[in-house]
Amino acid sequence: VGRGGIKGCHVVGLGIRAYGSPHAMVKLFFGARAMVDFTSSDVPDYSSVDVGLRGEFGFVVDVLRNLGLYAQLGVAIHFLNALNFIGDVTGGIQARIP
């Protein structure tokens, strides 16, 4: 990785996700999470630890009772090293424990 680049991404978070209609086959959800980012950087005067918040909004289609396919939009805000906003679009398989 070049000068000032990111060597690896290491983020740990804890949050909650709420569903609009939990028993429907297709449901909307939103989530919020607090994060600690341990990603190291070559940028001088930057700490190797950053903190932030993340919000997400999306939908899930249940294939089985506790297994679904999801798509979501999210934004993370980091504010210890520098104030930055990172948006993303994610999709995948979700398994839920009843």
URQUI-V735339 format. One line per field, one symbol per residue. ss: DSSP state (~ for helix, > for strand, _ for the rest). phi: phi as a letter, one per 40 degrees, with the letter a starting at -180 (. if undefined). burial: I if it has 24 or more other ideal C-beta (glycine too) atoms within 12 Angstrom, else O. A space follows every 50 residues. Layout:
BEGIN
ss: ???
phi: ???
burial: ???
END
This chain:
BEGIN
ss: _____>____>>>>>>>>>______>>>>>>>>>>>>___>________> >>>>>>>>>>>>>>__>>>>>>>>>>>>_____>>>>>>>>>>>>___
phi: .cdgcccabbbbababbbbcbccccbbcabaaacbbbbccacccgcccbb babbbaaaabbccbdbbabbbabaabbbaccacabbcabbaibbbbcc
burial: OOOOOOOOOOOOIOOOIOIOOOOOOOOOIOIOIOIOIOIOIOOOOOOOOI IIIIIIIIIIOIOOOOOIOIOIOIIIOIOOOOOOOIOOOOOOOIOOOO
END
